[in-house]
């Protein structure tokens, strides 16, 4: 790929023309990635050694390493990033104000500040991938440095926009102190109307880079910080971080208008954010997901980058959102020109998940096994999913085709064994990732049960492992009625098993929880509530222990919150009372002790609490007027 070079001091200041050309080259090279041509990007970047080129090289290495979870490549990226940051810092200190300052809307050298800050953000990602605590702490410091740089540039732009807005409104009596107020717009609640951003007249490549780079990175940081659970918000504020989802999203939407790498990344950030909202959004108020605007964005990006797998992936997600899983699978089955292993792995994982939701178990199993050859990330989980798919096939074929059922059983046993003993476990800061930890616990639990009952491992597997995984992924919301009914049948299989009488309380509650979720999506809220109520009556001691499923009780509380929210619009119900009931369930979950996969539920709870808070605010406003 790229040869590593020792960081060299900048002996002389490059000409303005040379730096402009270097910046333009870098922007062109990185943008080509979004048209599925990483090779071209690496060729262009390999010819230069400016701070912009070094940043571009680092991003290319980081792309390959992060998608493949390659630690060695991450260390190479760190070297390029250190070079880019150092060069950008030196160049920024040596910049002289241009004679014709009116051509630029930013202070001289702002493009180097953006380059430096982008390098710092990327270095923070590398620090996380390094899996060393010292590097992780250094990464947090890099994020803070980048945040401060971006905030400074963003505040400069905010004051400029505010000044122009006030001039347009001809508010002559506005004091100069108000115009030059140091408070950021993120802190100025009265300035929310300025979130509808008007694009300035950008005359230079450097200004476009500065404007879009700042809006992208600062916007993404503001959104990310706003999603941090409430318990950590105060801690972040102490060290200077403050999120603002509205402002962050506005900055990202503004950046997505531009046909450059920042515009493409902003589009990905927006679509990823709204995909999280959809996945975590069991409690919605109708304004959380701008469906038409997102679909238009995907259409624009697909036309702009027709060869890119990124937009194919987003198109498939949009299709799945409409509960058209077969069509989503077909979209991800399209042939790809210039296939890149790391990018193809993304589409294959997504496709395998949709096949899971569509109950196409053998295709799902084969897909996850193929993922193992393309990515080092979470291989144990891929083996586990493949094994679980074969468990479902085994159960379905036991009566109709015993010989075939035995083949599925042997395949499932092999994959479970490999998941537990033969696959590389992904770690982060020396800690096993949550899903890998779940895989280890579940297989050990079933093996202990198999030894106790004197049966094979696959026969000791509990309630539909595939449906349990679908629940973790929030996948039932993408199913149509036939698929939901198939899910119900697979969950109910365990009740008919000869071993059901030996099932532990936590296994029985898994069955009740999964059935409650399916009944909720089928529209039968009373049955769903009844099943959940049964879970909540159980003694909490049955869910404790290193092999037991301690996620069930908090999940049942969260599901009760969803039902309360859904019931608010039913005839005869007091809307306000149901919303308060929902809030109480959410409050209980938010204060729960640590449990398995708690980060996923916490994200859902935080999103739900935001919706409830917004609903309360709107209700008070309506009552006031």
Buried (B, 14 or more C-beta within 10 A) or exposed (E): BBEEEEEEEBEEEBEEEEBBBBBBBBBBBBBBBBBBBBEBBBEBBBEBBBBBBBBBBBBBBBBBBBBBBBEEBBBBBBBBBBBBBBBBBBBBEEBEEEEEEEEBBBBBBBBBBBBBBBBBBBBBBBBBBBBBEEBBEBBBBBBBBBBEBBBBBBBBBBBEBBEEBBEEEEEEEBEEEEEEBEEBBBEBEEBEEBBEBEEBEBEBBBBBBBBBBBBBBBBBBBBBBBBBEEEEBEEBEEEEBBBBBEBBBBBBBBBBBBEBBBBBBBBBBBBBBBBBBBBBBBBBEEEBBBEEEBBEBBEBBBEBBEBBBBBBBBBBBBBBBEBBBEBBBBBBEEEBEEEBEBBBBBBBBBBBBBBBBBBBBBBBBBBBBBBBEBBBBBBBBBBBBBBBBBBBBBBBBBEEEEEBBEBBBBBBBBBBBBBBEEBEBBEBEEEBBBBBBBBBBBBEBBBEBBEEEEBEBBBBBBBBBBBBBBBBBBBBBBBBEEBBEBBBBBBBBBEEBEBBEEBBBBBBBBBBBBBBBBBBBBEEBEBBBEBBEBBEEBEEEBBEEEBBBBBBBBBBBBBBBBBBBBBBEEEEEEEEEBBBBBBEBBBBBBEBEEBBBBEBBBBBBBBBBBBBEEBBEEEEEEEEE
